[in-house]
Amino acid sequence: MRAILPLLARLSLLWSLLLGSCIEPYLPEDIGSTRSFLVVDGFINLSGPTTIRLSRTYDVKAGGQPPAELRAALYIESENGQRYPLAEGADGVYTAAPLPLVAGNQYRLHITTEAGLLYASEFVQAKATPPIDSVTWRPSANGLTVYVNAHDDTRATQYYRWEFQETWEIKPLLVPTVAYINRSVRPIVTPYPELCWASQLSTPIQLSKTTALTQDVVADYPLISMSTTSQRLLRKYSILVKQYAQTPQEYQYWEQLQKNTENIGTLFDPLPSQLTGNVKCLNDGQELALGYVGAHGISEQRLFIGRDQLPRAWRPLTGYEDCIPPDTVELSAIHNIFGGNKVVPVRAVYTTGGALRGYTSATKDCVDCRLRGTSVRPSFWQ
């Protein structure tokens, strides 16, 4: 038995060395390709303005935002030949005011680029989107989950997709009134905001279908979950949910995109597959276009969650750590404390008689982490 164990150990080591020596980076030829293809992002809106964003694919090693496709000409075409042009805005965004489009009719998008390439999406049947029944939330031991509910009595929808935008209120725990400038502490000219608001768009693809049900009803579809310590729940939280009705073909496109982008990374996930969409180049068969242009309406509903609505057992704490109060105003001591950029002054402290006693202070990280966000109050906030 003692002879077998060293032998197994040596074999394991040899196997590890062989595996390590066989691993080489694989870079397909197309990775270094300089070709760039059109990306079409948007849909034909039956219930409001239509917005289409055009951009180009770019090298995976390049940073920044994808390059916008500028100076293109776009129009929506109906099955009977009517055309509705879109106006170009900034950064490759093209828009049209609400149009007299009819659910059940077929529409498509035409694109002519500055380089003379002609693109068109396939004709798709326009679908009316039913209203959202409700957006609700329920707490659990670990946090809370936001749910959406919807139905269609006519069973004409069956394929649903959702997006959402989160907005939450931030009240900085530290609001500095003084700053260390030129070896002295001075009042801040431009005051820090006492309230901020941050926003974030959803990134996961949210889909549901009711084809296997006897009724066209979506009940308690989970949109997002948050932990009990989430910073979004410290004061007031809001989520705006947008619902889209899909055709079977558009649903299949988004489902495949979801598998290609989210369900990857383990041995049991599906292999990525080629995905382009329903936009084709009409005058060059070698040119690809990425994206799917559907035609449907949109319904929205907003939910507010206040801190006072949360269970008392797990309301987030509002304390902070690593904040140090110096108690001297000697110039040499002030420079030693604040000159290293690790500690910053927050406010002046006075005695009951009005004399300056010193400055409260905090570590720089402690201040910075609580002064993020925007000072522009959202118009919808109650």
Secondary structure, DSSP 8 states (H G I E B T S, - for coil): -TTHHHHHHHHHHHHHHHHHHH------GGGG-----EEEEEEEESSS-EEEEEEE---TT--SS--B--S-EEEEEETTS-EEEEEE-STTEEEE------TTSEEEEEEE-TT--EEEE--EE-B----EEEEEEEE-SSEEEEEEEEE-TT----EEEEEEEEEEEE--S----EEEETTEEEE-SS---S-EEEEEE--S-EEEE-TTSSS-EEEEEEEEEEETT-GGGSSEEEEEEEEEE--HHHHHHHHHHHHHHTS-SSTTS-------BSEEESS-TT--EEB---EE--EEEEEEEEGGGS-GGG----------------HHHHHHHHTTSSEEEEEEEE-TTS-EEEEEEEEHHHHHTTS-SB-S--TT--
